Every structure is written in C-alpha cells, then in structure tokens.
Amino acid sequence: MANIPFKKDVTFEYGVADQISPLIRRVIAPNPSSFTLHGTGTYIIGKGQVGVIDPGPDDLAHIQAILDSVEGETVSHIVITHTHRDHSPGAALLKAETDAQIWGCGPHGHGRVKRDNSGASSDEGADTEYMPDVLANDGAVLDTKQWSLQAVYTPGHTSNHTCFHLREENALFSGDHVMGWSTSIVSPPDGDMHRYMQSLKKLLLRSDDYYWPTHGPRIEQPKAFVTELIKHREEREEQIAQCLRQQIGAIPDMVKAMYQDVPEHLHSAAARSVLSHLVHMVATDRAFCDGEPGPDTVYRAA
C-alpha cells in the first residue's frame, strides 16, 4: 500500500513574503479551499532582478502584496506552471504593473492529445485568456546574472503543465504536478492520466534535492515521494479493475466504493480522476466500454 508522506503545515501570514531559502521568497494568496490548501504559493526568485512564479488568481490585493515584497527591485519575468485560475490570471495583472516578460507554459490546451473522451467534461477552472510572451518549451533555460530556471515539461494535470528547475539550489518548482499535501486532480479532457504517469516517471530520472509545490510545504526526498505517488495511482487502477470484476461499471458507484473515507463534497473531483484512469485503462485494453469513455459510460472488465 502506498504511503505518501503528505504534510499540510506551513507557517505564514497572508500578504507577507517569507524568505524560505537563500534565493526564494514565498507569498501565499488568500484563496484557501479544498483544492488549494492554504492558497496559491507565489514564489519570488532572486534579489534585485527577480522572477515571479505563479502570481495566482485574479486578486488585486495579492498582486499588491507581491509588489510590496519586491519594492525597489525589478520584476523581469513572470513564470507560469499551468493555466488553472488559481495560478495564471495574476500574470496579466502583474505584467500591467511591471512590464515583465511572461515566460512559461503555453496557452490552455497547448499540447493536448485527443483521446476517446470527447464527452468527458468542460475545461472548468481554466484560464483561457492567458498567453505567454515567450513559450518555455521542455529544456528551455531562462538565465539571469543571479539565477536561472530550466523548463521541465510535465503534462498530465493539464496538457501544458511545466515545472521549473532552479539550478543554483537544485530545486524544482513542481506546480500542481506534485503537491506536498495531496494528490493532484487529473481531469479530462485537458487532464490525461497516461501522460501524468509518464511525467511522474520522468521526474524519477532527475536528481533534484527538493520540490517547492504551489500548494503546501517543501517536499523532501522527492524521488521517494514520487515513487509513492506512482504506487498510489497504480493501486487506484487496481481498485477500479476490482470494481469492474464485481460488475460495478458506473463511475458514481465506483467512487462510493473506492472513496468511502473521503467527504462527499469531494466525490465529484474523485469522479474526474476515476474517469481519467478509465480513459487510460480503455486505451491500454485493461477495461472496455461501448463507444467513447465518458462520465456516464458503463464500463466492464477486460
């Protein structure tokens, strides 16, 4: 059984930038929820010339807190991991105040792969207005005199999700791909479980000392953490296969069987992940259905 060492405790005050490493400050946005924990953790990289990673939601007070934290400094770059509304809308607001270059993931849907899930869902929660000035493709490097970031493309949570490696501290800003407090939601049509699993395995080939996720505390021993995440996802697919063998073929019924210890208000999000797993399992002939896999489809065992 997977044993993911989740932690939720973060010492912080809203609107205040904490120096959390020699080159990194963090300001947490006041948007706590069941999906964001305490809120969006916006990272400020460097001193003098700084970069801002994930300026967060459309929240003028949070943008002002970022600006207050870098008073007397120059924001040269705004870096975006992906286009969910708790991450990227603040980019346009911050750019309007600083004229910084937006360097990051592609627009929403960039890199999306069409699978047999056309009826799966909408892109609820997506920031469709985001557009980078410069697209940070996999391996692209942003170099400044003090610090450098390298893009690590990690599709799955969204099709455009990108992590960023801070070379000077050998740390990875993992966005929502790997979070310290919870598993990530992988919701079709933009979320893709097959690619998410590939992206997790991609991280196992790296040697980062630790991760800074956008939600939750720093992740220590990241390889061990990611190994447990992969194990957890594989166990979920075995649970689904078990449901199918018991002729439980509808997603709501699977969720009731699989997520008995999860509050009901989170069951809709769990259903999105189950759907993503089933799309993956149908594509790899480990589950079957008539027509295209979707939220209302009835599935059967391989």
C-alpha positions as CSV (number, residue, x, y, z in Angstrom):
1,M,0.0,0.0,0.0
2,A,1.3,3.4,-1.0
3,N,2.5,5.6,1.9
4,I,2.8,9.2,0.7
5,P,4.3,11.4,3.4
6,F,1.8,14.3,3.0
7,K,2.3,17.4,5.2
8,K,-0.1,20.4,5.4
9,D,1.6,22.6,7.9
10,V,3.0,25.9,6.6
11,T,4.0,28.8,8.8
12,F,3.0,32.0,7.0
13,E,0.9,35.2,7.1
14,Y,-1.2,36.3,4.2
15,G,0.3,39.2,2.3
16,V,3.8,38.8,3.8
17,A,6.7,37.4,1.8
18,D,8.8,34.8,3.7
19,Q,12.4,34.1,2.9
20,I,12.3,30.3,2.6
21,S,15.8,29.7,1.1
22,P,18.7,31.9,0.1
23,L,17.1,32.7,-3.3
24,I,13.4,32.1,-2.7
25,R,10.7,34.1,-1.1
26,R,7.0,33.0,-1.0
27,V,3.8,35.0,-0.6
28,I,0.6,32.9,-0.2
29,A,-2.6,34.2,-1.8
30,P,-5.7,34.3,0.4
31,N,-7.6,31.7,-1.6
32,P,-7.8,28.7,0.7
33,S,-10.0,25.8,-0.4
34,S,-10.4,22.0,-0.5
35,F,-8.2,22.2,-3.7
36,T,-5.7,24.8,-2.8
37,L,-5.0,24.1,0.9
38,H,-3.9,27.5,2.4
39,G,-3.9,29.2,-1.0
40,T,-1.6,29.7,-4.0
41,G,2.0,29.9,-3.1
42,T,3.6,32.6,-5.3
43,Y,7.4,32.3,-5.4
44,I,9.8,35.2,-5.9
45,I,13.2,34.2,-7.2
46,G,16.4,36.3,-6.6
47,K,17.2,39.7,-5.3
48,G,17.3,43.0,-7.3
49,Q,16.2,41.4,-10.6
50,V,13.5,38.9,-9.7
51,G,11.2,36.4,-11.3
52,V,7.8,35.6,-10.0
53,I,6.4,32.0,-10.4
54,D,2.6,31.6,-10.4
55,P,1.3,35.0,-9.4
56,G,-2.0,33.3,-8.6
57,P,-5.7,34.3,-9.1
58,D,-7.3,37.5,-10.3
59,D,-6.8,39.2,-7.0
60,L,-5.5,42.8,-6.8
61,A,-4.7,42.5,-3.1
62,H,-2.4,39.5,-3.7
63,I,-0.7,41.3,-6.7
64,Q,-0.2,44.3,-4.4
65,A,1.4,42.0,-1.8
66,I,3.8,40.7,-4.4
67,L,4.7,44.3,-5.5
68,D,5.2,45.4,-1.9
69,S,7.5,42.4,-1.4
70,V,9.8,43.5,-4.3
71,E,9.7,47.2,-3.7
72,G,12.9,48.8,-5.1
73,E,13.6,45.6,-7.2
74,T,12.8,44.8,-10.8
75,V,10.4,42.1,-11.8
76,S,11.9,40.9,-15.1
77,H,10.0,37.7,-15.6
78,I,6.7,36.1,-14.7
79,V,6.8,32.3,-14.9
80,I,3.7,30.2,-15.2
81,T,3.4,26.4,-14.5
82,H,-0.1,25.9,-15.9
83,T,-3.4,27.6,-16.7
84,H,-5.7,27.0,-13.8
85,R,-7.4,30.0,-12.4
86,D,-5.6,29.8,-9.1
87,H,-2.2,30.0,-10.9
88,S,-2.1,32.2,-14.0
89,P,-4.7,35.0,-14.1
90,G,-2.4,37.2,-11.9
91,A,0.2,37.2,-14.7
92,A,-1.7,39.8,-16.7
93,L,-2.2,42.0,-13.6
94,L,1.4,41.8,-12.6
95,K,2.6,42.5,-16.1
96,A,0.5,45.6,-16.3
97,E,2.3,46.9,-13.2
98,T,5.9,45.8,-14.0
99,D,6.1,45.3,-17.8
100,A,7.8,42.0,-17.0
101,Q,8.0,39.2,-19.7
102,I,5.6,36.3,-19.2
103,W,7.9,33.2,-19.7
104,G,6.1,30.0,-19.2
105,C,3.8,27.2,-20.3
106,G,1.7,27.5,-23.4
107,P,-1.9,28.7,-23.5
108,H,-4.6,26.5,-22.1
109,G,-4.9,23.3,-24.1
110,H,-1.4,23.6,-25.5
111,G,-0.1,20.1,-26.1
112,R,-3.5,18.4,-25.6
113,V,-3.8,14.9,-27.0
114,K,-7.2,13.8,-28.4
115,R,-8.3,10.6,-26.7
116,D,-11.7,8.8,-26.8
117,N,-13.3,11.1,-24.2
118,S,-14.9,13.8,-26.2
119,G,-17.9,13.9,-23.9
120,A,-15.8,13.9,-20.8
121,S,-16.3,17.3,-19.4
122,S,-15.6,21.0,-19.9
123,D,-12.5,22.9,-19.0
124,E,-14.0,24.3,-15.8
125,G,-11.4,26.2,-13.8
126,A,-9.2,27.0,-16.9
127,D,-7.7,30.4,-17.6
128,T,-8.4,30.6,-21.3
129,E,-7.1,34.3,-21.5
130,Y,-3.5,33.5,-20.6
131,M,-0.9,33.9,-23.3
132,P,2.9,33.8,-22.7
133,D,5.2,36.3,-24.3
134,V,7.8,33.5,-24.6
135,L,6.9,29.8,-24.6
136,A,9.1,27.8,-22.3
137,N,9.5,24.6,-24.1
138,D,10.9,21.5,-22.4
139,G,14.6,22.2,-21.6
140,A,14.4,25.9,-22.3
141,V,16.6,28.0,-20.0
142,L,16.0,31.4,-18.5
143,D,19.3,32.9,-17.5
144,T,19.9,36.0,-15.4
145,K,23.1,37.2,-13.6
146,Q,21.9,35.8,-10.3
147,W,19.7,32.8,-11.1
148,S,18.5,30.5,-13.8
149,L,15.4,28.4,-14.4
150,Q,15.1,25.4,-16.8
151,A,11.7,24.3,-18.0
152,V,10.7,20.6,-17.4
153,Y,7.6,19.8,-19.4
154,T,5.3,17.6,-17.2
155,P,1.8,17.2,-18.9
156,G,-0.9,15.3,-17.2
157,H,-2.5,17.5,-14.5
158,T,-3.0,19.8,-17.5
159,S,-1.7,19.4,-21.1
160,N,0.5,22.4,-20.7
161,H,1.9,21.8,-17.2
162,T,5.5,22.7,-16.8
163,C,7.8,22.5,-13.8
164,F,10.9,24.8,-13.4
165,H,14.3,23.9,-12.0
166,L,16.3,26.5,-10.1
167,R,19.8,25.4,-10.9
168,E,21.5,27.4,-8.1
169,E,19.6,25.5,-5.4
170,N,18.9,22.3,-7.3
171,A,15.2,22.7,-6.5
172,L,12.2,22.0,-8.7
173,F,9.1,24.2,-8.6
174,S,6.6,21.4,-9.1
175,G,3.4,23.4,-9.6
176,D,0.4,21.1,-9.2
177,H,2.2,18.1,-10.8
178,V,3.5,17.0,-7.4
179,M,2.0,18.6,-4.3
180,G,3.2,18.1,-0.7
181,W,-0.3,18.0,0.9
182,S,-2.5,15.9,-1.5
183,T,-2.6,14.0,-4.8
184,S,-3.3,16.1,-7.9
185,I,-6.6,16.0,-9.8
186,V,-6.2,14.7,-13.3
187,S,-9.5,15.7,-15.1
188,P,-10.3,15.1,-18.8
189,P,-10.4,16.5,-21.3
190,D,-7.2,18.5,-20.5
191,G,-6.0,16.2,-17.8
192,D,-4.5,12.9,-19.0
193,M,-3.7,10.1,-16.7
194,H,-1.4,8.3,-19.2
195,R,0.7,11.4,-19.7
196,Y,0.6,12.2,-15.9
197,M,2.1,8.8,-15.1
198,Q,4.8,9.3,-17.8
199,S,5.6,12.7,-16.3
200,L,5.9,11.3,-12.8
201,K,8.3,8.7,-14.1
202,K,10.2,11.4,-15.9
203,L,10.9,13.0,-12.5
204,L,12.4,9.8,-11.2
205,L,15.2,10.3,-13.7
206,R,16.2,13.6,-12.1
207,S,18.3,14.4,-9.1
208,D,16.5,17.4,-7.6
209,D,17.3,18.0,-3.9
210,Y,13.7,19.0,-3.1
211,Y,10.5,20.4,-4.6
212,W,8.6,23.6,-4.0
213,P,4.9,22.9,-4.9
214,T,2.5,25.8,-5.5
215,H,0.3,24.4,-2.6
216,G,1.7,23.1,0.6
217,P,5.2,22.8,2.2
218,R,8.5,21.8,0.6
219,I,8.8,18.2,-0.4
220,E,11.8,16.4,1.0
221,Q,13.3,13.3,-0.6
222,P,11.4,13.9,-3.9
223,K,12.3,10.6,-5.6
224,A,10.8,8.5,-2.7
225,F,7.8,10.8,-2.7
226,V,7.2,10.4,-6.4
227,T,7.7,6.6,-6.2
228,E,4.8,6.5,-3.6
229,L,2.6,8.7,-5.9
230,I,3.1,6.3,-8.8
231,K,2.3,3.3,-6.5
232,H,-0.9,5.1,-5.3
233,R,-2.1,5.7,-8.9
234,E,-1.4,2.0,-9.8
235,E,-3.4,1.0,-6.7
236,R,-6.3,3.2,-7.8
237,E,-6.3,1.4,-11.2
238,E,-6.3,-2.0,-9.4
239,Q,-9.3,-0.8,-7.3
240,I,-11.1,0.2,-10.5
241,A,-10.3,-3.2,-12.0
242,Q,-11.7,-4.8,-8.9
243,C,-14.9,-2.9,-9.2
244,L,-15.2,-4.0,-12.8
245,R,-14.7,-7.6,-11.8
246,Q,-17.6,-7.1,-9.3
247,Q,-19.7,-5.7,-12.2
248,I,-19.6,-2.2,-10.7
249,G,-19.5,-0.4,-14.0
250,A,-20.7,3.2,-13.4
251,I,-18.3,5.8,-12.2
252,P,-20.6,7.2,-9.3
253,D,-20.8,3.6,-7.9
254,M,-17.1,3.2,-8.2
255,V,-16.5,6.4,-6.3
256,K,-18.8,5.3,-3.5
257,A,-16.9,2.0,-3.2
258,M,-13.4,3.5,-3.5
259,Y,-13.7,6.8,-1.6
260,Q,-15.6,5.8,1.5
261,D,-13.2,7.8,3.7
262,V,-13.4,11.0,1.5
263,P,-16.0,13.6,2.3
264,E,-18.9,13.6,-0.2
265,H,-18.3,17.2,-1.4
266,L,-15.0,15.9,-2.9
267,H,-16.6,13.0,-4.7
268,S,-17.2,14.9,-7.9
269,A,-13.4,15.6,-8.1
270,A,-12.7,12.0,-7.3
271,A,-15.1,11.0,-10.2
272,R,-13.0,13.1,-12.6
273,S,-9.8,11.2,-11.5
274,V,-11.6,7.8,-11.9
275,L,-12.7,8.8,-15.4
276,S,-9.1,9.8,-16.3
277,H,-7.9,6.4,-15.0
278,L,-10.7,4.6,-17.1
279,V,-9.7,6.5,-20.2
280,H,-6.2,5.3,-19.6
281,M,-7.3,1.7,-18.9
282,V,-9.6,1.6,-22.0
283,A,-6.7,2.9,-24.2
284,T,-4.5,0.1,-22.9
285,D,-7.1,-2.6,-23.1
286,R,-7.4,-3.1,-19.4
287,A,-11.1,-2.0,-19.4
288,F,-13.8,-2.0,-22.0
289,C,-16.9,0.1,-22.8
290,D,-19.3,0.6,-25.7
291,G,-18.5,3.8,-27.6
292,E,-16.3,6.5,-26.1
293,P,-15.4,6.5,-22.5
294,G,-17.1,9.3,-20.6
295,P,-18.6,10.2,-17.2
296,D,-21.9,8.4,-17.9
297,T,-20.5,5.4,-19.7
298,V,-20.9,1.9,-18.3
299,Y,-17.6,0.0,-18.1
300,R,-16.8,-3.6,-17.9
301,A,-13.8,-5.8,-17.0
302,A,-11.1,-6.7,-19.5
